[in-house]
Amino acid sequence: MSIQRRRRPATPVAMAAVGGAALLAGAWFLVPDQQTDGELTSGSDPQTLADPHSDTPVGYAAMNGGTTGGFGGDDVEEYVLSEYASWSEESTPGEALYQLLKDHDDGGDGVVVHVDVTVTADQVDEQKIDVKDVANVSILGVGDSGEFDGIGFKVTRSENVVFRNLNIHHVSQGEGDALEVTEQSSNVWIDHNDFSSEKEGVDKDHYDGLVDIKRGSEYVTVSWNRFSDHWKTSLVGHNDSADAGPDLITYHHNHFSNLNTRVPLIRHADVHMLNNVFEDIDGSAINARMGAQVLVEGNHFDNVGSGDTDSHDGQIEGPVGWWYGSSETGYWNLVDNEFTNGTPHEHLESTTDFTVPYDYTAQSPADAKADVEEFAGSGVVDTSS
């Protein structure tokens, strides 16, 4: 059955500090108490703390009013997918979820779906599960049961959307993306998920991106996810046109492993790559093109990059650079990164002094690596409360 209850709208970036095991070495971030209209303002409590188990995003998704998902609605409807599917008119959990999101007429209200089953591609008549022209939506996995096998999501012209604790893998149908954020969507938080396909034994174009952010979308945070076993990992901007460029994206505490390229590929956007772990990347990782401004800070790079010279512009394929075809370079500010296990980096130097407009405390690469290995991916956070 559905669970419906009225909740007080969540404060966009307010959260009390928690103690005990959550006090990880160097794991805390500092963010302002209130953030509206893309600007940072201070409230009565000018600093708020967040940790790997926080229900509040850090980075760009905490700006522009904050990102609370379905819990940000005036009225909140919560559904457990297996229970909803059992009495709805739809025959499968996948189709039930698709129709539930399609029928969401927010009007200021929110919808929260707790996914406690596996959704497969043959359960849904469409190629993707759409989150389209809506606001205040959360898709939350329950324990380790929130799985999407062969089908992903497309977020279109929507705002205040949260995806947490999901395992989305082997998505080849439609445009081949596990999760696509597009068409001026804003305030999207993608947190503690697993994204994967297969890299060995398949054509590089069999799958497309794991998380692609396109066409004017902005105020996005991608945090504490695992990306693995894939060719074209993550795209920020789908072509060289500035008119179609997304903007204002934070990637922090993600684990990127056994990938080939696009980790991520960035055009035009301002992006913060903070305290991520990159491991066993065959070709190249952070690819900044077309004037993109990227703060690359506190990351750990282990065996990242082929070390080959790219025929396009003569740069060495490695952790950070400009490769493969666009006519203009992007720019990177390198701060306190760690390069190990043959990662080519001696040639690297900053090409911009770009920084971000929010307060935070970065971890060292070593501390970030330890925490990412323990706390990234699905099955870590409790989304039930």
GIDAUR-V901529 format. One record per residue. PSI is psi as a letter, one per 40 degrees, with the letter a starting at -180 (* if undefined). OMEGA is omega in whole degrees, 0 to 359 (999 if undefined). D_LAST is the distance of its C-alpha to the last C-alpha in Angstrom with 2 decimals. Layout:
PSI&OMEGA&D_LAST ; PSI&OMEGA&D_LAST
This chain:
i&177&17.83 ; i&174&15.86 ; h&181&12.98 ; h&175&13.91 ; i&180&12.87 ; h&179&13.98 ; i&171&11.99 ; h&178&13.79 ; h&181&14.41 ; h&173&12.82 ; h&189&15.66 ; d&183&16.86 ; f&180&17.37 ; h&178&16.50 ; h&177&14.37 ; i&177&15.29 ; i&176&16.65 ; i&186&15.21 ; a&176&17.79 ; b&187&18.84 ; d&181&18.48 ; e&181&16.89 ; g&182&20.29 ; i&181&21.90 ; h&176&25.51 ; e&190&25.95 ; e&186&22.41 ; i&174&21.70 ; i&174&22.39 ; h&177&23.69 ; i&180&23.01 ; i&185&24.32 ; d&181&22.37 ; h&181&23.43 ; h&183&24.53 ; i&174&26.23 ; f&177&28.72 ; e&181&28.76 ; i&179&29.93 ; h&176&28.50 ; i&180&28.83 ; i&176&28.19 ; a&181&26.52 ; d&176&26.79 ; g&193&24.57 ; e&180&26.16 ; h&179&24.09 ; i&185&20.36 ; i&176&19.11 ; i&182&16.82 ; i&183&16.38 ; d&180&15.62 ; e&185&11.93 ; i&173&11.68 ; e&181&9.78 ; h&179&13.30 ; i&172&16.30 ; i&176&19.63 ; a&187&22.96 ; d&179&24.26 ; e&175&21.00 ; e&177&20.31 ; a&175&23.65 ; f&181&24.95 ; e&179&22.34 ; i&181&19.37 ; h&182&16.98 ; e&181&13.67 ; a&183&13.89 ; d&181&13.00 ; e&177&11.00 ; e&180&14.46 ; i&176&16.14 ; d&174&17.84 ; i&185&16.45 ; h&173&13.43 ; h&179&13.89 ; i&180&11.29 ; h&166&13.01 ; h&193&12.82 ; d&182&15.92 ; d&180&17.80 ; d&179&17.66 ; d&182&18.58 ; d&184&21.35 ; d&181&22.77 ; e&179&23.82 ; i&180&24.25 ; e&182&27.76 ; i&189&27.05 ; e&183&28.23 ; i&175&25.79 ; d&181&22.10 ; d&180&23.40 ; d&176&25.48 ; d&178&22.85 ; d&180&20.49 ; d&183&23.55 ; d&178&24.55 ; d&179&21.19 ; d&179&21.08 ; d&183&24.80 ; e&181&24.55 ; h&175&21.83 ; g&194&23.89 ; d&181&21.63 ; f&184&24.01 ; e&179&21.47 ; i&182&18.59 ; i&175&15.64 ; h&179&14.59 ; h&179&11.52 ; h&177&12.52 ; h&185&10.69 ; h&183&13.80 ; e&180&14.49 ; i&173&18.28 ; h&176&21.04 ; h&181&22.53 ; i&184&26.20 ; d&182&28.78 ; e&176&30.80 ; e&188&28.01 ; h&181&28.32 ; d&182&31.57 ; i&181&31.00 ; d&181&31.20 ; i&170&27.80 ; h&186&24.60 ; h&164&25.13 ; g&197&22.88 ; h&175&25.89 ; f&180&26.77 ; i&175&23.33 ; i&173&20.79 ; g&182&17.08 ; h&172&15.78 ; h&172&12.88 ; h&190&13.56 ; h&175&10.87 ; i&178&12.03 ; h&182&10.63 ; b&176&12.00 ; f&186&15.57 ; e&183&16.16 ; g&187&15.77 ; h&175&19.49 ; h&187&22.02 ; h&176&25.51 ; e&178&28.29 ; i&182&26.58 ; a&186&24.74 ; i&172&23.68 ; h&180&25.82 ; h&187&24.52 ; h&177&27.43 ; f&182&27.97 ; i&182&24.31 ; i&180&22.26 ; g&184&18.75 ; h&182&17.47 ; h&170&14.82 ; h&181&15.17 ; i&169&12.95 ; f&180&13.23 ; i&173&16.15 ; h&183&19.60 ; h&189&22.27 ; i&174&25.80 ; f&179&29.46 ; h&180&29.47 ; e&183&33.15 ; i&183&33.55 ; b&177&33.94 ; e&174&34.07 ; e&181&32.63 ; h&173&29.55 ; d&178&26.16 ; h&180&24.57 ; h&177&26.81 ; h&192&26.12 ; i&173&29.22 ; g&174&31.26 ; f&171&30.12 ; i&184&26.38 ; i&179&24.64 ; g&179&21.50 ; h&179&19.98 ; h&182&17.54 ; h&196&17.98 ; h&173&15.93 ; f&176&15.76 ; i&170&17.69 ; h&177&20.88 ; h&182&23.90 ; i&169&27.21 ; b&173&30.34 ; i&183&33.64 ; d&181&36.27 ; h&174&39.15 ; e&177&41.32 ; i&176&40.16 ; i&183&41.63 ; d&180&39.96 ; e&179&39.52 ; d&171&38.07 ; i&174&34.55 ; b&185&33.93 ; i&172&31.09 ; d&172&27.69 ; h&178&26.32 ; h&182&28.94 ; h&194&28.73 ; i&162&31.67 ; g&172&33.65 ; e&178&32.70 ; i&186&28.95 ; i&183&27.68 ; g&182&24.97 ; h&171&23.20 ; h&178&21.37 ; h&192&21.37 ; i&172&19.66 ; f&177&19.05 ; i&169&20.33 ; h&175&23.00 ; h&185&26.04 ; i&169&28.67 ; g&187&31.82 ; i&180&32.78 ; c&187&35.75 ; g&200&34.74 ; c&190&31.37 ; h&185&30.28 ; h&173&32.28 ; g&185&32.10 ; h&189&34.80 ; e&175&36.53 ; a&187&40.09 ; e&182&42.31 ; h&178&42.36 ; d&180&40.91 ; d&183&40.28 ; e&186&37.64 ; h&169&36.01 ; a&183&32.31 ; i&167&31.47 ; g&186&29.13 ; h&176&27.02 ; h&168&25.37 ; h&176&25.03 ; i&177&23.66 ; f&172&22.92 ; i&176&23.63 ; h&179&25.65 ; h&184&28.58 ; i&179&30.70 ; f&181&33.63 ; i&180&34.07 ; d&182&37.24 ; a&177&36.96 ; g&185&35.00 ; g&343&32.57 ; i&167&32.31 ; h&189&35.31 ; h&171&35.20 ; h&169&37.51 ; d&194&37.90 ; i&165&34.39 ; h&187&33.34 ; i&175&31.00 ; h&175&29.53 ; h&192&29.41 ; h&169&27.80 ; f&174&27.31 ; i&176&27.28 ; h&178&28.95 ; h&186&31.67 ; h&176&33.26 ; g&176&36.10 ; h&190&36.60 ; d&187&39.88 ; c&182&41.14 ; i&185&39.54 ; c&187&36.19 ; h&186&35.65 ; h&186&38.20 ; h&183&38.78 ; i&167&41.07 ; f&175&42.43 ; e&176&41.85 ; i&177&38.20 ; h&187&37.26 ; h&171&35.05 ; h&183&34.01 ; h&195&33.81 ; h&171&32.49 ; f&181&31.61 ; i&175&31.43 ; h&180&32.69 ; h&183&35.11 ; h&180&36.34 ; f&185&39.07 ; h&175&38.36 ; i&181&41.15 ; d&186&44.33 ; e&178&46.64 ; i&175&48.78 ; h&180&50.32 ; h&183&48.98 ; e&182&51.93 ; d&185&50.51 ; e&176&50.71 ; e&178&51.69 ; i&180&48.46 ; h&180&47.30 ; h&184&44.30 ; a&186&41.67 ; d&183&38.46 ; h&177&39.22 ; a&179&41.90 ; h&185&43.26 ; i&162&44.23 ; f&156&45.12 ; d&179&46.70 ; i&188&45.49 ; e&183&48.38 ; i&178&46.76 ; i&163&44.89 ; a&186&41.61 ; i&184&41.21 ; i&174&39.21 ; h&186&38.70 ; h&183&38.36 ; h&168&36.82 ; f&175&36.43 ; i&181&35.85 ; h&183&36.80 ; h&184&38.94 ; i&170&39.71 ; f&174&41.31 ; e&178&43.83 ; h&181&41.73 ; h&184&44.47 ; e&185&43.90 ; d&182&47.16 ; e&190&48.04 ; i&171&44.88 ; i&180&44.95 ; i&177&43.02 ; e&176&44.35 ; i&173&42.42 ; f&182&40.93 ; h&172&37.92 ; i&187&34.84 ; i&187&31.58 ; f&177&30.93 ; i&181&27.78 ; i&179&27.58 ; i&172&26.17 ; h&182&27.24 ; i&170&28.08 ; i&166&28.09 ; i&177&31.24 ; d&180&31.48 ; d&178&31.56 ; d&178&28.37 ; d&180&26.62 ; d&181&27.96 ; d&182&26.65 ; d&178&23.10 ; d&180&23.14 ; d&181&24.51 ; d&194&21.78 ; e&180&18.63 ; i&174&19.48 ; a&182&18.60 ; i&180&16.09 ; e&183&14.58 ; d&184&13.78 ; i&175&10.33 ; h&182&7.03 ; e&186&5.69 ; e&184&3.78 ; *&999&0.00
